[in-house]
């Protein structure tokens, strides 16, 4: 079908831009000699995860057991739950999943290590475990090298667990706008991770993996010589928020193209300078700012309610008519994806495929 036949709101993927993004990131990782493990919380889609792995990714990350289940049941074979999983029910599900696919998980607490080990033993599986360090995000993770060592030793003494390394993701650095400030944030994170690895080595504990990095910072992690694996996720789609990051020259970061759009229809135009579209809060996330109107820089998306988006068209009064379609660049790609059941993948002006978002709503 033609794009003009799609009912709205709809979540679109421009395949040409999307494919270039995947190739560019994988090529970067290959040249740097680093493993690429893209974060699937961005797309929640097994089709995309399998394509990323076919291009050379070693596996994917996700944040929740339910995400891992949805991806595993759809054929994704190597999954790192880059988060702490707490509670008997969730740990039992995680351990059961390890009977089907390769599973890794994070810990930052001794009691959680013990609970994880018991769950793995009940299922007769071994689970790879990484100790998470707080390298600047102020969220999860231990703070000192002694704590890393203590947890690593505890993992090593549990027969159902294997210590694999350190999770050192600096989420807060991804959206630091200034290039040099982002670089400094990652330098500090890399120094902390390196210090922990060196400390473990002196104690006779080998640390095979140091994983982290995101779309906003991955060149810095790569050049640090510390990280072995990149967890970038948003590069496949990009969004308006990432477009506000600046490169070394102080210009907007543009290494990756916008490939994710929300297709919307103008449903009302009853006052000068105002148009209303059918994509509101239930169609596009605004947690990182309002969306941009793609290809119409003179039109501004200025307000959202549940089912409506308001556009300031005072700079382009004749650019839109009732019934016409517009494409929006979401402010934040990840939560926007979670609002939809499928992607409409298109090339040129024609729909090619529908890709189910199998982990939509997977929050447990």
PAMAR-709572 format. One record per residue (C-alpha): residue in one letter; x, y, z; residue number from 1. Coordinates in steps of 0.25 Angstrom, whole numbers, plus 5000, padded with zeros to 4 digits. Each point is the difference from the previous one (the first is absolute). Layout:
% residues N
 type   px   py   pz seq
    A    X    Y    Z NUM
...
//
This chain:
% residues 364
 type   px   py   pz seq
    X 5000 5000 5000   1
    X 5004 5014 4999   2
    X 5004 5009 5012   3
    X 4988 5009 4997   4
    X 4991 4988 5002   5
    X 5005 4997 5015   6
    X 4990 5003 5011   7
    X 5005 5010 5010   8
    X 5007 5001 5010   9
    X 5010 4990 4996  10
    X 5014 4997 5003  11
    X 5009 5000 4988  12
    X 5014 4995 4997  13
    X 5007 5006 4988  14
    X 5008 4987 4995  15
    X 5011 5007 4993  16
    X 5004 5009 5011  17
    X 4998 4989 5010  18
    X 5009 4990 4992  19
    X 5011 5011 4999  20
    X 5000 5002 5015  21
    X 5001 4985 5003  22
    X 5012 4999 4990  23
    X 5007 5012 5005  24
    X 5000 4996 5015  25
    X 5004 4986 4997  26
    X 5011 5004 4991  27
    X 5005 5010 5011  28
    X 5000 4988 5010  29
    X 5007 4991 4991  30
    X 5011 5011 4997  31
    X 5002 5002 5015  32
    X 5001 4985 5003  33
    X 4988 5001 5009  34
    X 4988 4991 5002  35
    X 4987 5007 4997  36
    X 4988 4996 5009  37
    X 4989 5010 4996  38
    X 4989 5004 5010  39
    X 4987 4994 4996  40
    X 4992 5008 5010  41
    X 5001 5010 4988  42
    X 4992 4992 4990  43
    X 4994 4988 5008  44
    X 5000 4993 4987  45
    X 5005 4986 4997  46
    X 5001 5003 4985  47
    X 5009 5011 5003  48
    X 5008 4993 5010  49
    X 5002 4988 4991  50
    X 5005 5010 4989  51
    X 5010 5006 5009  52
    X 5006 4987 5003  53
    X 5000 4996 4986  54
    X 5008 5012 4997  55
    X 5010 4996 5011  56
    X 4995 5004 5014  57
    X 5003 4989 5010  58
    X 4986 5001 5007  59
    X 4991 5011 5005  60
    X 4997 5007 5014  61
    X 4987 5002 5006  62
    X 4995 5005 5014  63
    X 4989 4991 5004  64
    X 4998 4985 5001  65
    X 4987 5001 4992  66
    X 5008 5007 4989  67
    X 5010 4989 5000  68
    X 4989 4989 4999  69
    X 4993 5007 4989  70
    X 5013 5001 4992  71
    X 5005 4986 5003  72
    X 4987 4994 4996  73
    X 5001 5007 4987  74
    X 5014 4994 4997  75
    X 5010 5010 5006  76
    X 5010 4990 5006  77
    X 5010 5009 5008  78
    X 4994 5010 5010  79
    X 5006 5009 5011  80
    X 4990 5005 5010  81
    X 5008 5012 5003  82
    X 4993 5003 5013  83
    X 4998 4994 5014  84
    X 4989 4990 5001  85
    X 4994 4998 5014  86
    X 4989 4991 5005  87
    X 4997 4986 5000  88
    X 4990 5000 4989  89
    X 5009 5008 4990  90
    X 5013 4992 5004  91
    X 4993 4987 4997  92
    X 4995 5005 4987  93
    X 5014 5004 4996  94
    X 5006 4987 5004  95
    X 4990 4993 4992  96
    X 5004 5008 4988  97
    X 5014 4996 5002  98
    X 4996 4986 4996  99
    X 4996 5006 4986 100
    X 5010 5011 4997 101
    X 5013 5006 5005 102
    X 4997 5009 5011 103
    X 5008 5011 5008 104
    X 4996 5009 5011 105
    X 5005 5011 5009 106
    X 5001 5000 5015 107
    X 5004 5010 5011 108
    X 4996 4993 5012 109
    X 5005 4988 5008 110
    X 4986 4994 5004 111
    X 4996 5002 4985 112
    X 5011 4991 4996 113
    X 4996 4989 5009 114
    X 4986 5001 4996 115
    X 5004 4999 4985 116
    X 5009 4988 5003 117
    X 4989 4993 5007 118
    X 4990 5002 4988 119
    X 5011 4996 4990 120
    X 5003 4987 5008 121
    X 4985 4996 5000 122
    X 5000 5001 4985 123
    X 5013 4993 4998 124
    X 5006 5012 4992 125
    X 5012 5009 5001 126
    X 4999 5015 4999 127
    X 5010 5010 4996 128
    X 5000 5011 5010 129
    X 5006 5014 4999 130
    X 5002 5010 5012 131
    X 4994 5013 4997 132
    X 5008 5012 5004 133
    X 4995 5014 5002 134
    X 5009 5008 4990 135
    X 4992 5013 5001 136
    X 4986 4998 4998 137
    X 4996 4999 5014 138
    X 4991 4989 4998 139
    X 5003 4985 5002 140
    X 5014 4995 5003 141
    X 5010 4999 5011 142
    X 5010 5011 5002 143
    X 5013 4994 5004 144
    X 5010 4990 4995 145
    X 4999 4992 5013 146
    X 4985 4999 4998 147
    X 5003 4995 4986 148
    X 5010 4990 5005 149
    X 4991 4995 5011 150
    X 4988 4997 4990 151
    X 5009 4994 4990 152
    X 5006 4990 5010 153
    X 4986 4997 5005 154
    X 4995 4997 4986 155
    X 5013 4991 4998 156
    X 4996 4992 5012 157
    X 4986 4997 4995 158
    X 5000 4987 4991 159
    X 4989 5005 4991 160
    X 5006 5014 4997 161
    X 5012 5005 4992 162
    X 5006 5013 5002 163
    X 5002 5007 4986 164
    X 5004 5014 5003 165
    X 4995 5014 5003 166
    X 4988 5008 4995 167
    X 5004 5014 4999 168
    X 4989 5008 4992 169
    X 4999 5015 5003 170
    X 4986 5003 4996 171
    X 5000 5014 5004 172
    X 5012 5003 4991 173
    X 4992 4997 4987 174
    X 4992 5013 5000 175
    X 5011 5009 5005 176
    X 5000 5010 4988 177
    X 5014 5005 5000 178
    X 5010 4991 4993 179
    X 5011 5002 5010 180
    X 4991 4999 5012 181
    X 4995 4986 4995 182
    X 5015 4996 4997 183
    X 5004 5004 5014 184
    X 4988 4992 5006 185
    X 5004 4988 4993 186
    X 5015 5002 5003 187
    X 4996 4999 5015 188
    X 4991 4988 4998 189
    X 5011 4993 4992 190
    X 5011 5003 5011 191
    X 4990 4994 5011 192
    X 4998 4988 4992 193
    X 5015 4998 4997 194
    X 5003 5002 5014 195
    X 4991 4989 5004 196
    X 5005 4990 4990 197
    X 5014 5003 5004 198
    X 4997 4997 5014 199
    X 4993 4987 4997 200
    X 5012 4996 4992 201
    X 5009 5002 5012 202
    X 4991 4992 5008 203
    X 5000 4989 4990 204
    X 4986 5002 4994 205
    X 5000 5001 4985 206
    X 4990 5010 4994 207
    X 4997 4996 4986 208
    X 4989 5011 4997 209
    X 4998 5014 5002 210
    X 4988 5005 4994 211
    X 4993 5013 4998 212
    X 4999 5012 4991 213
    X 4988 5006 4993 214
    X 4996 5007 4987 215
    X 5004 5013 5006 216
    X 5014 4996 5005 217
    X 5005 4987 4993 218
    X 5012 5006 4993 219
    X 5006 5004 5014 220
    X 4998 4986 5006 221
    X 5006 4995 4987 222
    X 5013 5008 5001 223
    X 5001 4998 5015 224
    X 5007 4986 4998 225
    X 4992 4996 5012 226
    X 4986 4995 4994 227
    X 4999 4987 4993 228
    X 4985 5001 4996 229
    X 4991 5011 4995 230
    X 4985 5001 5004 231
    X 4995 5011 4991 232
    X 4985 4999 4997 233
    X 4994 5013 4995 234
    X 5009 5001 4988 235
    X 4991 4991 4992 236
    X 4989 5011 5000 237
    X 5005 5013 5007 238
    X 4990 5010 5005 239
    X 4999 5015 5002 240
    X 5007 4999 5014 241
    X 5013 4994 4994 242
    X 4999 5011 4989 243
    X 5003 5010 5011 244
    X 5014 4994 5003 245
    X 5012 5007 4994 246
    X 5012 4995 4993 247
    X 5014 5004 5002 248
    X 4998 5013 4991 249
    X 4988 5004 5008 250
    X 4990 4996 4989 251
    X 4988 4990 5002 252
    X 5004 4985 5001 253
    X 4996 4994 4986 254
    X 5008 4987 4999 255
    X 4987 4993 4999 256
    X 4987 5003 4993 257
    X 4986 5001 5005 258
    X 4993 4987 4996 259
    X 4989 5000 5010 260
    X 4987 5008 4997 261
    X 4986 5002 5005 262
    X 4991 5002 4988 263
    X 4988 5009 5004 264
    X 4988 5006 4993 265
    X 4996 5015 5001 266
    X 4986 4999 5006 267
    X 4996 5014 5003 268
    X 5004 5014 4995 269
    X 4990 5010 5005 270
    X 5008 5011 5004 271
    X 5012 5008 4994 272
    X 5013 4995 5003 273
    X 4995 4987 5007 274
    X 4998 4986 4995 275
    X 4997 4988 5008 276
    X 5005 4986 4997 277
    X 4995 4986 5005 278
    X 5014 4997 5007 279
    X 4999 5004 5014 280
    X 5006 4994 5013 281
    X 4995 4986 4997 282
    X 5007 5000 4987 283
    X 5014 5007 5003 284
    X 5008 5001 5012 285
    X 5003 5014 5005 286
    X 5009 4997 5012 287
    X 5012 5005 4993 288
    X 4993 5012 4993 289
    X 4989 5002 4989 290
    X 5002 4993 4987 291
    X 5005 5007 4988 292
    X 4992 5001 4987 293
    X 5009 4993 4989 294
    X 5003 5008 4988 295
    X 4992 5012 5005 296
    X 5010 5009 5009 297
    X 4990 5011 4999 298
    X 4989 4992 5007 299
    X 5001 4998 5015 300
    X 4994 4989 5008 301
    X 4996 5008 5012 302
    X 4991 4993 5009 303
    X 4994 4986 5003 304
    X 4988 4994 5006 305
    X 4995 4985 5001 306
    X 4996 4999 4985 307
    X 5004 5014 4994 308
    X 5013 5007 4996 309
    X 4999 5015 4998 310
    X 5009 5006 4989 311
    X 5004 5014 4998 312
    X 4999 5003 4985 313
    X 5001 5015 5001 314
    X 5013 4999 4992 315
    X 4994 4991 4989 316
    X 4985 5002 5000 317
    X 4998 4993 4986 318
    X 5009 4988 5003 319
    X 4990 4991 5006 320
    X 4985 4997 4997 321
    X 4990 4992 5007 322
    X 5002 4986 4997 323
    X 5015 5001 4996 324
    X 5010 4992 5006 325
    X 5013 5004 5008 326
    X 5011 4992 5006 327
    X 5005 5003 5014 328
    X 5014 4998 5005 329
    X 4998 4995 5015 330
    X 5006 5007 5011 331
    X 5004 4986 5006 332
    X 5000 4988 4991 333
    X 5000 4989 5011 334
    X 4987 5003 5007 335
    X 4993 5004 4987 336
    X 5003 4986 4995 337
    X 4993 4995 5012 338
    X 4987 5006 4996 339
    X 4998 4992 4987 340
    X 4998 4985 4997 341
    X 5008 5000 4987 342
    X 5009 5008 4991 343
    X 4996 5004 4986 344
    X 5013 4998 4992 345
    X 5001 5008 4987 346
    X 5009 5003 4989 347
    X 4998 5012 4991 348
    X 4985 5002 5000 349
    X 4996 4985 5002 350
    X 4997 4991 5012 351
    X 5009 4988 5000 352
    X 4997 4993 5013 353
    X 4994 5000 5013 354
    X 5009 4997 5012 355
    X 4994 4996 5013 356
    X 5005 5007 5013 357
    X 5000 4987 5007 358
    X 5004 5006 5014 359
    X 4991 5011 5000 360
    X 4995 5003 5014 361
    X 5010 4990 5006 362
    X 5003 5007 5013 363
    X 5001 4988 5009 364
//
